Amino acid sequence: MLGNFSFGDYFKKEAIRWAWELSTVEFGLPADRLWISVFEDDNEAFEIWHDEMGVPVERIKRMGEDDNFWTSGVTGPCGPCSEIYYDFHPERGYSDTDLNDDSRFIEFYNLVFMEFNKKDDGSLEPLKQKNIDTGLGLERMARILQKVSNNYETDLIYPIIEKTSELAKVPYGLADDHSKLNLKIIGDHLRAIVYLISDGVVPSNIGRGYVVRRLIRRAVRTGRMLGIKGDGQGNLEGAFLPVIAGKVIELSTHINPDVKDRTPRILEELKREELKFVQTLERGEKYLDQMLVEALLSAKASRTVPRLSGKDAFLLYDTYGFPIEITAEVAEERGVSIDMTGFDIEMENQRRQSQAAHSAVKLAMGTSAELTKDVPDTKFLGYETLSATAVVESLIVNGNPVLQVSEGSKVEVLLNRTPFYAESGGQIGDHGFLYVPQGENQHKAVMEIIDVQKSMGNIFVHKGTIREGVLEVGREVEAAVDAKLRQRAKVHHTATHLLQSALKKVIGQETSQAGSLVAFERLRFDFNFHRPLIDDELAEIERLVNKWVGDATPLQTKVMPLADAKGAGAIAMFGEKYGEEVRVVEVPGISMELCGGTHVSNTSEIRGFKIISEQGIASGIRRIEAVAGDAFIEYVNARDYHMKQLCSTLKVKAEEVTTRVENLLEELRITRNEASTLREKAAVYKASIMATKVISVGTSEKFRVLVESMEDTDADSLKKAAEYLIETLEDPAAVILGSCPGADKVSLVAAFTPGVVQLGIQAGKFIGPIAKLCGGGGGGRPNFAQAGGRKPENLSNALEKARSEIISVLSEKAK
């Protein structure tokens, strides 16, 4: 979208004149092919178009509020708009023209004249400062200038479609309408996907990441519908989206060189996501097809509209990972609707079951507005001082306002000003105390603060417990932050900034923050990356951060306009809302970020930095946890203590611990193998004795049957015993053994010779129902199967059941 804005500098006349000049002079569009729409009551715009631009009244259409009145929401800035349309068929004349007829017209330019404010009651009041907001569609203008039938056939998208056609072996010019639609879907989606991933958005199940994932999934399924197999170039195990993405990147090179620089990450992300989804698609399509067939047959029998239940749709989503949007798309193609209300109910039920508890600051007194009506924003003093006098503006107990609270009460306190930092930007709130002074070095009341949160904009809520005395509204207090804990938070916050800079240096500038936690005992940093970091990368990140700590660089903090901060290269969190003025924290030459948190004055205060873990928390999202400052020293001391204990136990030096542990593990492995071999030999020996208990079944042909318990024999040894017996006994023979190798544990095995299997008796099918009697299950091959259970007390009855059933079925077969 192209456009221009004005906030009081110019209005309708200039906006209309410049739009007309751009369209007819710069782009060279014939004036007699342009039609204009204006809001039905906007006589001013009508007259400017007709009297000053020379547009005939026949080509100026007055339209209603739905088409030509723009609003920002239920309330707020709004105003009439005027649009420019291009006429592809002027030969149709002026009579009965409809600007919404997209076979003839295309709207390519929209001019919004924001001159009113819409109030709660729906009435309009003039704005003191009238504004302009215009938008011109790039693809639409390209379509007009390049004289093609739709936006997809412009040089912005068509080369991507051509590449897709090549892989699908479906020439665009010869394709039917359905195939053309699918080619357009891929062309449109791949362009969006490439730019989103380039900008740091990775596929996930939340927020913008889910938008990318949905686009990729739809593109993958559409490609399969076009007949693209594998990578479309002969590798059936490959991915085709990266091949098409290469064309998108090629087209983007002269517009946005960053896209080309990020090619490896874009292609790798697409390949991984496509191959992962193909597995889901293949599994889910099979079950969905069955469900749709059943829905169609059921509808035919009952003469109703085919409908897939919300429960079935949720089963596909929850059990097989099949996206609901793909289910809906496939169902629609087959003429089946989906009970989305039922699906939403199932989703909500699951959400309730799995929802973790989240703490929230609740200030309830009828309404939040009532509570904060007379409470001004809290003035934050914590950048300059850790202690200050303040006045208690309000006391909240269990969500209700009170005038005073006494010893032992949990309370939320609102102050007119505070040195306490309220949780925001990933940094937790300060701890400390509020004191009501009584005299020199004496306190009338003491409140311990254990959390500080922001509510209703910029009101700080101090949460804690009254430890001494009585606290009252209007009382002056001394607010004192715990300096040691604040220092730990400052150290971890600055270390987080250094960590992000080190990550960008080591794994690439395109990585970006996806979340953070700055606590007293540790820091946590989430970032976009497609794979685990290797040990060498983690070591290099640590080395860089500790080098910067050792450089003892003073930090610089400035407040400046947002545009200036971004222009200077300050990193902003994607999706974070900032005011016109922002706080910039800079470690010169290393890091510059928009940040309202508290920081050390010099990197040397960090003292040391250590990564304690690195792990994946979602698709494309990694998490590093680390310690710095006092927490770093505590961590190192704890590790040193445990290492000394280990050295003492193993009677080796620290540098010899690894070798000693490896040797012990190898010795343990050998010993376990020897023990296992002995157990198996013992089981086989027991089985050889047990072979005397074999019974014969049948008259003309004798079947040998052995069903016995082997007490506490483990599963592997039980298997060996069954194998020995089935090899020893003459065919045909059936062996069923059971044991209780541990508490709440049952092992079962069934082994049949070929002569038994040939009669249609299969070990895998036979052992399953027997295992169910012991609270378990299992299966296997026709000649050999294993099972387990959790009810040892039922083993005796289960084996008796197995004995009677195998004898019964063999007796029947023998006849």
Buried (B, 14 or more C-beta within 10 A) or exposed (E): EEBBEBEEEBBBEEBBBBBBEBBBEEEEBEBEBBBBBBBBBBEBBBEBBBEEBEBEEEBBBBBEEEBBBBBBEEEEBBBBBBBBBBBBEEEEEEEEBEBEEEEBBBBBBBBBBBBBBBEEEEEEEEBEEBBBBBBBBEBBBBBBEEEBEBBBBBEBBBBBBBBBBBBBEBEBEEBEEEBBEBBBBBBBBBBBBBBBBBBBBBBBEEEBBBBBBBBBBBBBBBBBBBEBBBBBEEEEEBBBBBBBBBBBBBBBEEEBEEBBBBBEBBBBBBBBBBBBBBEBBEBBBEBBEEBBEEBBEEBEEEEEEBBBBBEBBBBBBEEBBBBBEBBBBBBEEBEBBBBBEBBEBBBEEEEEEEEEEEEEBEBEBEEBEEBBEEBEBBEBBBEEEBBBEBEBBBBBEEEEBBEBBEBEBEBBBBBBBBBBBBBEBBBBBBBBBBBBBEEEEEBBBBBBBBBBBBBBEEBBBBBBBBBBBBBBBEBEBBBBBBEEBBBBBBBBBBBBBBBBBBBBEBBEEBBBBBEBBBBBEBBBBBBBBBEEBEEEBBEBBBEBBBBBBEEEBEBEEBEBEBEEBBEEEBBBBBEEEBEEEBBBBBBEEBBBBBBBBBBBEBBBBBBBBBBBEBEEEBBBBBBBBBBBBBBBBEBEEEEEEEEEEBBEEBEBEEEEBEEBEEEEEEEEEEEEEEEBEEBBEBBBEBBEEBBEEBEEBBEEEBBBBBBBBBEEBBBBBBBBBBBBBBEBBEEBBBBBBBBBBEEEBBBBBBBBBEBBBEBEBBBBBBBBBBBBBBBBBBBBEBBBBBBBBEBBEBBEEBBEBBBEBBBEBBEEBBE
